[in-house]
Amino acid sequence: MSNHQTPSAGSQVVNAVKFLADISLLPGSSQIVEGRVGSGVVYGAAGLAAKVIGGPLLWLGVGLDSYSMSVSGKHLWELLGTSEKPLEATAEPVQTPSKY
């Protein structure tokens, strides 16, 4: 079981504003809002480079990664690759006694 708690209404509004800023204004905006200016500037530069090189889809990807780091502290690909293992997969196998 996990200890997920629902965020307050105020933090949900702040997260929504950070999300919109990251994908529409400039990737890294959420980092700057949280006081991580260096990281925000790097994300902003990466977003501009991504828009020039790959267009709006790469821009969106950089913005989503910035938002992911802002909210969870993990990169987007770290969140997409995680899943909780079923209980059966984590339990050790039971050994049966041999007859000999």
C-alpha positions, 0 to 999 in steps of 0.5 A: 500500500502507498501513502498517497495523499490528495494535494490541497486545492491551493497546491493543485492550482499552483501545479496547474499554473506551473504546468501551463507555464512550462508547456506554453510560456517556456520550459523551466518556468516551474523551476524558476517559480520554486527558486531553482533558477539555474535549473529553470534557465537550463530547461528554458535553453533546452526548450528553445533549442528543442523548438528550433531542432525538433519543433513543438513536440520536443518543446512539449517534451522538455516542458513536461520533463520540467514540470515532472521535476518540479512536482515529483523530483523525478524526470519524466522517463523515471516516472513512466518507467516505474510501476509497483510490483505485484506482491507475488513477484516480490515474495520469496519462493517457498521451498518444499522439503525434499524426500531424500 
